[in-house]
Amino acid sequence: MRWTELENEACPVARGLSVIGERWTLLILRDCFLGVRRFDDFQSSLGITRHLLADRLKTLEEKGLLSREQYQDRPPRFEYCLTRTGRDLFPVLVTLITWADAAVPSPQEAPYRLVSRATGKPVAPVLCDAETGARLTPRDLRMIRPGLAEPEADPGRG
């Protein structure tokens, strides 16, 4: 299967990867959440070529994660703002940051930390059920495929 065909798959993981699976995409989105909005600032932060950055920003705009808004007339200059769809990826980035800090620790201090806006204190994000507030782990959930026999193995065990 070709990468570009993933967006047509029934699997939500495959469809999601069709949008955010390219290696620069989450780094661009990370920078957006850190307040970066302008092309030159993205390029400076990421060290990516202008052509590749322009292509990735265009794709993120086409997929509805970023909107391009003009901030200067002469010459025309634009900034890239997260849309609601783009902001909805925040939990994905927070989960990735939390996982990477534990599973792939850096010998250097992280360039940023997750802290509460209200208190300024570090936070320890967890996945929870929106209805009950209960913390969710692999032992609490199963992924099932409707119409198929349920697996006997428990992937949450380990």
Stockholm file with secondary structure:
# STOCKHOLM 1.0

chainA/1-158         MRWTELENEACPVARGLSVIGERWTLLILRDCFLGVRRFDDFQSSLGITRHLLADRLKTLEEKGLLSREQYQDRPPRFEYCLTRTGRDLFPVLVTLITWADAAVPSPQEAPYRLVSRATGKPVAPVLCDAETGARLTPRDLRMIRPGLAEPEADPGRG
#=GR chainA/1-158 SS CCGGGGGGCSCHHHHHHHHHCSTTHHHHHHHHHTTCCBHHHHHHHHCCCHHHHHHHHHHHHHTTSEEEEEEETTTTEEEEEECHHHHTTHHHHHHHHHHHHHHSCCSSCCSCCCBCTTTCCBCCCCCBCTTTCCBCCTTTCCCCCTTSCCCSSCTTCC
#=GC SS_cons         CCGGGGGGCSCHHHHHHHHHCSTTHHHHHHHHHTTCCBHHHHHHHHCCCHHHHHHHHHHHHHTTSEEEEEEETTTTEEEEEECHHHHTTHHHHHHHHHHHHHHSCCSSCCSCCCBCTTTCCBCCCCCBCTTTCCBCCTTTCCCCCTTSCCCSSCTTCC
//
